[in-house]
Amino acid sequence: MCQTIVNLNMTSREGLNLSDIKLAIDSANAEEKIWNYAQFGPLEENDIVIVVQVHTRLLYLRHLISSLQKSKHIEKVLLIFSHDVYYPEINSVIQAIDFCKVLQIFYPFSIQLHPSSFPGQDPYDCPRDMKKEKAVNMKCNNANFPDLYGHYREAKFTQTKHHWWWKINHVFDGLRVTRNHTGLFLFLEEDHYVVEDFLHSLALLEKVQRRECKHCNVLSLGTYVKVVNYAADSGRAEIWQWISSKHNMGMAFNSATWKDIKSCAEKFCFFDDYNWDWSLQYISASCLQHKLIVMLVKAPRVYHIGECGVHHKKKDCASNSEINKVLRLSKAAVSHLYPTRLLATHSTKRMGKIPKGNGGWGDIRDRQLCMWHANITDIR
């Protein structure tokens, strides 16, 4: 089985057929191979687990990996990459990492594996903008399940939420190496970039959380501020009610917070919104025993460098403008990094009413698959 994976990594993406890809994914997920284990040893109780959600944007992923490599204490982490596309070129880049332990997992219900059937786009699914009456007459697959706004599902949009939910269930409850881990899990994406003291800053956040804010159940290293001032803010943190549009980048939490989130799986899965973060905000406001309260660094240690993605399209997706901006910011910040302590202040802003869904998640099949991810734990 392992030899199959090696051989596939040496082929081009175009040379793979679905049966090859499925075999490779099933093999990798079953084996749970940890690269560099002999060099860096087992996962210790307080070590950080970093989980990166990966699609196909290798340009950004290379920059993320480069930034991780430059970070202090990176040798202590377990770095997990969760993929929804089996892409040999990406696998080769990841398996060349030599600065920490590395594990790859693959979402087994991807569009790549199901190009013409659910969860991919079935040719007998209803077109997005078809009226329900016409869809019922046509008897297309999901005629009775348009979303809040009368639209039918689009697989390219539903996959991200499915992948995120499967990944988080899998790392907390499925993977042998992490399912009993009591330390922090930090969640990143392929188009993020970390500042070299991000692990140092995360440790400070955790220290302040334990001492001053026991009700803070999420720590965050990323913000979307337009003006960054490391000289003034490097040693500052803020405490907020968690808001998806502000606090969804560089999130970290432990298994206790996860158990609270998972207890609201049904509300998460049946909320008519294709965004995982908006769905998380919904259950925080409507279901969680303890609402999500976040402590975040005021000066970002995680940046978003992606210029094209699900929600953003530009004419020049190969542009390096955002990457170059973040590189300049990081270089200018060096003398202000590694604060000895963090001063945390409470924000007076409060989240408004329970959010309404943005749609895209009305199909009963998406909701059932989502629940299946929460209820099936592969314990071997």
Residue pairs with C-beta under 8 A, 6 or more apart in sequence:
1 23
1 27
1 30
1 31
2 27
2 31
2 33
4 20
4 23
4 24
4 27
5 24
5 27
5 28
8 16
8 20
8 21
8 24
8 86
8 88
9 88
9 91
9 92
9 95
10 88
11 88
12 88
13 87
13 88
13 89
16 86
16 88
18 113
18 115
21 86
21 112
21 113
22 113
24 86
25 86
25 106
25 108
25 113
26 108
28 104
28 105
28 106
29 105
29 106
29 108
32 103
32 105
32 175
32 176
32 177
33 103
33 104
34 78
34 101
34 102
34 103
34 177
35 95
35 97
35 101
35 102
35 103
36 97
36 98
36 100
36 101
36 102
37 101
39 98
40 75
40 76
40 100
40 101
43 49
43 78
43 101
43 177
43 178
43 181
44 76
44 183
45 181
45 182
45 183
46 183
47 76
47 77
47 78
47 181
47 183
48 76
48 77
48 78
48 183
48 184
48 185
48 186
48 199
48 202
48 252
49 77
49 78
49 80
49 171
49 178
49 181
49 183
49 184
49 185
49 186
50 68
50 77
50 78
50 79
50 80
50 185
50 186
50 188
51 80
51 82
51 167
51 168
51 171
51 185
51 186
51 187
51 188
52 64
52 79
52 80
52 81
52 82
52 188
52 189
52 190
52 192
53 82
53 84
53 163
53 164
53 167
53 187
53 188
53 189
53 190
54 61
54 81
54 82
54 83
54 84
54 85
54 90
54 189
54 190
55 83
55 84
55 85
55 190
56 85
56 87
56 90
57 190
57 191
57 306
57 308
57 309
58 87
58 89
58 90
58 93
59 318
60 190
60 191
60 305
60 306
60 323
61 90
61 93
61 190
61 191
62 93
63 193
63 305
63 323
64 188
64 190
64 191
64 192
64 193
64 194
65 93
65 94
65 97
67 193
67 194
67 195
67 196
67 330
68 74
68 79
68 99
68 100
68 194
69 97
69 99
70 196
71 194
71 195
71 196
71 197
71 198
71 199
72 196
72 197
72 199
72 200
72 338
73 199
73 200
74 99
74 100
74 199
75 99
75 100
76 100
76 199
77 100
77 101
77 199
78 100
78 101
78 102
78 103
78 177
78 178
79 97
79 100
79 101
79 102
79 103
80 102
80 103
80 104
80 105
80 171
80 175
80 178
81 94
81 102
81 103
81 104
81 105
82 104
82 105
82 106
82 107
82 163
82 167
82 170
82 171
83 90
83 104
83 105
83 106
83 107
84 106
84 107
84 110
84 111
84 112
84 159
84 163
85 110
85 112
86 106
86 112
91 104
94 102
94 104
95 102
95 104
103 175
103 177
105 167
105 170
105 171
105 175
107 162
107 163
107 166
107 167
108 166
109 119
109 162
109 166
109 369
110 119
110 120
110 159
110 163
111 119
111 120
111 121
111 155
111 156
111 159
113 120
114 120
115 121
116 122
116 123
118 125
118 141
118 155
118 365
118 369
119 155
119 158
119 159
119 162
119 365
119 366
119 369
120 155
121 154
121 155
121 156
122 141
124 140
124 141
125 140
125 141
125 142
125 152
125 153
126 135
126 138
126 140
126 141
126 142
126 143
126 146
126 152
127 140
127 152
128 151
128 152
128 153
128 154
129 151
129 152
130 138
130 140
130 152
131 150
132 143
132 144
132 146
132 150
135 142
135 143
135 146
135 152
136 143
136 144
142 152
142 153
142 363
142 364
142 365
145 152
145 153
145 362
145 363
145 364
145 365
146 152
146 362
147 153
147 272
147 357
147 359
147 360
147 361
147 362
147 363
148 272
148 356
148 357
148 359
148 362
149 359
151 359
151 360
151 362
152 362
152 363
153 360
153 361
153 362
153 363
153 365
153 366
154 360
156 310
157 274
157 310
157 360
158 274
158 360
158 361
158 363
158 366
160 274
160 275
160 276
160 310
161 274
161 275
161 276
161 279
161 361
161 370
162 366
162 369
162 370
162 373
164 276
165 268
165 269
165 276
165 370
165 373
165 374
166 373
168 187
168 258
168 261
169 262
169 373
169 374
169 377
170 378
171 178
171 179
171 185
172 178
172 179
172 185
172 255
172 258
172 262
173 179
173 262
173 377
174 377
174 378
174 379
176 380
178 185
179 379
181 255
182 254
182 255
183 254
184 202
184 206
184 219
184 252
184 253
184 254
185 252
185 253
185 254
185 258
186 202
186 221
186 250
186 251
186 252
187 250
187 251
187 252
188 194
188 250
188 302
189 249
189 306
190 306
191 304
191 305
191 306
191 309
192 222
192 249
192 250
192 302
192 303
192 304
192 305
193 302
193 303
193 304
193 305
193 323
193 326
193 330
194 221
194 250
194 301
194 302
194 303
195 201
195 300
195 301
195 302
195 303
195 330
195 333
195 337
196 330
196 334
196 337
197 301
197 337
197 338
198 221
198 250
198 301
198 302
200 337
200 338
201 221
201 297
201 301
201 339
201 342
202 219
202 221
202 252
202 301
204 237
204 339
204 341
204 342
205 219
205 221
205 237
205 252
205 295
205 296
205 297
205 342
206 219
207 342
208 237
208 295
208 342
208 344
209 216
209 219
209 295
212 344
213 239
213 293
213 295
213 344
215 290
215 293
216 239
216 293
216 294
216 295
217 253
217 256
217 257
217 260
217 290
217 292
217 293
218 242
218 247
218 251
218 252
218 253
218 257
218 292
218 293
218 294
218 295
219 251
219 252
219 253
219 294
219 295
219 296
220 247
220 249
220 250
220 251
220 252
220 294
220 295
220 296
220 297
221 249
221 250
221 252
221 296
221 297
221 300
221 301
221 302
222 247
222 249
222 250
222 251
222 296
222 300
222 301
222 302
222 303
222 304
223 246
223 247
223 249
223 296
223 297
223 298
223 300
224 245
224 246
224 249
224 304
225 298
225 300
228 299
228 300
228 329
228 333
229 299
230 299
230 332
230 333
230 336
230 337
231 336
233 298
233 299
234 299
234 333
234 336
234 337
234 339
235 339
235 340
235 341
235 342
235 343
236 297
236 298
236 299
236 342
236 343
236 344
236 345
237 295
237 296
237 297
237 298
237 342
237 343
237 344
237 345
238 295
238 296
238 298
238 344
238 345
238 346
238 347
239 293
239 294
239 295
239 344
239 345
239 346
239 347
240 246
240 247
240 293
240 294
240 296
240 347
240 349
241 284
241 291
241 292
241 293
241 294
241 349
241 350
241 351
242 280
242 281
242 284
242 291
242 292
242 293
242 294
242 351
243 281
243 351
244 275
244 277
244 278
244 280
244 281
245 277
247 294
247 296
248 277
248 280
249 302
249 304
250 300
250 301
250 302
251 294
257 292
260 288
260 289
260 290
261 268
261 280
261 283
261 288
262 374
263 287
263 288
263 289
264 283
264 287
264 288
265 370
265 371
265 374
265 375
266 371
267 282
267 283
267 286
267 287
268 279
268 280
268 282
268 283
268 370
269 367
269 370
269 371
269 374
270 367
271 279
271 282
271 283
271 357
271 361
272 357
272 358
272 359
272 360
272 361
272 362
273 279
273 282
273 355
273 357
273 358
273 359
273 360
273 361
274 358
274 359
274 360
274 361
275 358
278 355
278 357
278 358
279 361
280 292
281 292
281 351
281 355
282 354
282 355
282 357
284 291
284 292
285 291
285 351
285 353
285 354
285 355
286 354
295 344
297 342
299 333
299 336
303 326
303 329
304 322
305 322
305 323
305 326
306 312
306 322
307 314
307 317
307 319
307 321
307 322
308 314
308 317
361 367
